Structures are given as structure tokens and as C-alpha cells.
Amino acid sequence: MTPSNVHITTLDSDFDRWEALLTLITNTFAYMNPLIDPPSSAVEMTIRTLRQKAETETAVVAFIDTAVVGCLFLADRGDHFYLGKFAIARDYQGRGIGRALLARAEAIARSVGKPVIELQTRIELKDNHQTFERLGFRKTAETSHPGFDRITSITMRKDLGHGA
């Protein structure tokens, strides 16, 4: 169950917590650094690139009081949304914040007629595969990053049903 003091919002032009958002993403993705190859794109994010991402994608952020505790980004891919940079602050994981963010993402997708949300997770991150399966995603493909001759990630999709 999501804590009652969590506020989830879609970023707008008044958002001014870019440093906190960047810190959330880089800290949340940091554990992956020694586990995955190639490195996560989060390693090279800057406030400038994060702002650019927010200009072209729908950013959803979770706050507790003034603390940025979670986020995700939705990129329009025509017939579906691609979910990226899904991050929950370590101290707040397991409290339903991720589910609440995903519920907001699903509501946004349905509101614009997108019947599917897709994501990619690295092949090495088995716990992530299981987490996304519990959230209703299913594996649909295995892919390789450019320059790699082995599988580096899997694609997972969540069908939002006929009500999309």
C-alpha cells in the first residue's frame, strides 16, 4: 500500500528539482554499474540531458513532502509507450511507490489510447525481471546493444487491456 503522504505528479514547466531528480536516478541505478555491460545510460545523464528527456517524454515523479522519491518516463512510440528510468529511492522501495507510479503511467497511456507499455531491462538483472513480471509485464524479446554479440537486455510488455 502506498504511504498516504506520497504525492505523484506529472512534471510541468514549474518543476525546479532537477538536481534531486538526477540524484534519484543516478543513485538508484548505481548498483547496476558492476553488473551490466554496456553501462546504463543513467551513468552519463546530466541535468541538461534530463531536462531534454522531460521535454520530449512524459515524466512522472513521486514526492514525500519535498523529497523526490520516485520517477518514471514515458516515451511515445506510436502504438505504445516506452517506460524508462523507472527509479524508486532505495530507502522507499517496497512501500508501493513503484506500483503507484506505474498506475499513473497506465492511466496516462489509457487516456491517450495506448494499449501497451513496454520496457527493457538488462539480462543480468534477474530480480528486475521478476519484479516486472509481478507488475504484469511479460517478456516479449531478447535484444543486443550495438556492438555486442550476446543478449544484453530483454523487452517486456504490459497489455493494458481492451479499455485502452
C-alpha positions as CSV (number, residue, x, y, z in Angstrom):
1,M,0.0,0.0,0.0
2,T,1.3,3.4,-0.9
3,P,2.0,5.7,2.0
4,S,-0.7,8.4,2.4
5,N,1.9,11.2,2.3
6,V,3.1,10.3,-1.3
7,H,2.2,12.8,-3.9
8,I,2.5,11.7,-7.6
9,T,2.5,14.3,-10.3
10,T,3.4,14.7,-14.0
11,L,6.2,17.2,-14.4
12,D,5.3,20.6,-15.7
13,S,7.2,23.8,-16.6
14,D,7.3,24.9,-13.0
15,F,9.4,21.9,-11.9
16,D,12.6,23.1,-10.3
17,R,14.0,20.0,-8.6
18,W,16.3,18.8,-11.4
19,E,19.3,18.1,-9.2
20,A,17.2,16.0,-6.8
21,L,15.7,14.1,-9.8
22,L,19.1,13.4,-11.3
23,T,20.4,12.3,-7.9
24,L,17.5,9.9,-7.5
25,I,18.1,8.3,-10.9
26,T,21.9,8.0,-10.6
27,N,21.7,6.7,-7.1
28,T,19.0,4.2,-7.9
29,F,20.8,2.9,-11.0
30,A,24.3,2.8,-9.4
31,Y,24.1,-0.7,-8.1
32,M,23.9,-1.9,-11.7
33,N,27.3,-0.5,-12.6
34,P,29.4,-3.5,-11.8
35,L,26.8,-6.0,-13.0
36,I,25.9,-4.9,-16.5
37,D,27.7,-4.3,-19.8
38,P,27.3,-1.9,-21.5
39,P,26.8,0.6,-18.7
40,S,23.4,2.1,-18.1
41,S,22.7,5.4,-19.8
42,A,22.0,6.8,-16.4
43,V,25.7,7.0,-15.8
44,E,26.1,9.8,-18.4
45,M,22.9,11.7,-17.5
46,T,23.3,15.4,-16.7
47,I,20.7,18.0,-15.7
48,R,20.7,19.2,-19.3
49,T,20.0,15.8,-20.7
50,L,17.4,15.1,-18.0
51,R,15.6,18.3,-18.9
52,Q,15.7,17.4,-22.6
53,K,14.3,14.0,-21.8
54,A,11.4,15.7,-19.9
55,E,10.7,18.0,-22.8
56,T,10.2,15.0,-25.2
57,E,8.7,12.5,-22.8
58,T,6.1,12.4,-20.1
59,A,7.8,12.5,-16.7
60,V,6.0,11.3,-13.6
61,V,7.5,12.0,-10.2
62,A,6.7,10.8,-6.7
63,F,7.3,13.1,-3.7
64,I,7.1,12.6,0.0
65,D,6.9,16.1,1.4
66,T,9.5,17.9,-0.7
67,A,11.7,14.8,-1.2
68,V,11.8,13.3,-4.7
69,V,11.4,9.5,-4.0
70,G,10.5,8.0,-7.4
71,C,10.1,8.7,-11.1
72,L,9.5,7.2,-14.5
73,F,9.4,8.5,-18.0
74,L,7.1,7.6,-20.9
75,A,8.2,7.9,-24.4
76,D,5.6,7.9,-27.2
77,R,6.4,5.1,-29.6
78,G,3.3,5.3,-31.8
79,D,1.2,2.4,-30.8
80,H,2.6,2.2,-27.2
81,F,4.6,4.0,-24.6
82,Y,8.1,3.0,-23.7
83,L,8.7,3.2,-19.9
84,G,12.2,4.3,-18.9
85,K,14.3,5.5,-16.0
86,F,11.8,3.9,-13.5
87,A,13.5,4.6,-10.2
88,I,12.5,4.4,-6.5
89,A,14.8,5.7,-3.8
90,R,16.4,2.8,-2.0
91,D,15.0,3.8,1.4
92,Y,11.5,3.9,0.0
93,Q,11.4,0.7,-2.0
94,G,8.8,-1.9,-1.1
95,R,6.3,0.7,0.1
96,G,4.0,0.7,-3.0
97,I,5.5,3.8,-4.6
98,G,6.6,1.9,-7.7
99,R,3.1,0.5,-8.1
100,A,1.5,3.9,-7.7
101,L,3.9,5.4,-10.3
102,L,3.0,2.6,-12.7
103,A,-0.7,3.0,-12.1
104,R,-0.3,6.7,-13.1
105,A,1.6,5.7,-16.2
106,E,-1.1,3.2,-17.1
107,A,-3.8,5.9,-16.6
108,I,-1.8,8.3,-18.9
109,A,-1.5,5.5,-21.5
110,R,-5.2,4.7,-21.4
111,S,-6.1,8.4,-21.6
112,V,-4.4,8.7,-25.0
113,G,-5.4,5.3,-26.3
114,K,-2.1,3.5,-25.8
115,P,-2.9,-0.2,-25.1
116,V,0.6,-1.3,-24.2
117,I,3.5,-0.1,-22.0
118,E,6.9,-1.6,-23.0
119,L,10.3,-1.5,-21.2
120,Q,13.7,-3.1,-21.4
121,T,15.7,-4.5,-18.5
122,R,19.2,-5.9,-18.6
123,I,19.6,-9.6,-19.0
124,E,21.8,-9.7,-15.8
125,L,19.2,-8.2,-13.6
126,K,17.0,-11.2,-12.8
127,D,15.4,-9.5,-9.8
128,N,14.1,-6.8,-12.1
129,H,12.7,-9.4,-14.5
130,Q,10.7,-10.9,-11.6
131,T,9.6,-7.6,-10.3
132,F,8.2,-6.5,-13.6
133,E,6.5,-9.9,-14.1
134,R,4.8,-9.3,-10.7
135,L,3.7,-5.9,-12.1
136,G,2.0,-7.6,-15.1
137,F,4.8,-7.3,-17.7
138,R,5.7,-10.3,-19.9
139,K,8.9,-11.0,-21.8
140,T,8.5,-10.5,-25.5
141,A,12.0,-10.3,-26.9
142,E,15.7,-10.6,-26.2
143,T,18.0,-7.9,-27.7
144,S,21.6,-6.9,-28.0
145,H,23.1,-3.4,-27.7
146,P,25.0,-2.2,-30.8
147,G,28.5,-3.8,-30.9
148,F,27.5,-6.8,-28.7
149,D,27.2,-10.4,-30.0
150,R,25.3,-11.6,-26.9
151,I,21.9,-10.8,-25.4
152,T,22.2,-7.7,-23.3
153,S,18.6,-6.9,-22.5
154,I,15.1,-8.3,-22.6
155,T,12.0,-6.4,-23.7
156,M,8.9,-6.7,-21.6
157,R,5.4,-5.5,-22.3
158,K,2.2,-4.9,-20.3
159,D,-1.1,-5.2,-22.1
160,L,-3.5,-2.6,-20.6
161,G,-6.5,-4.4,-22.0
162,H,-9.2,-3.5,-24.3
163,G,-10.2,-0.5,-22.3
164,A,-7.2,1.5,-23.5
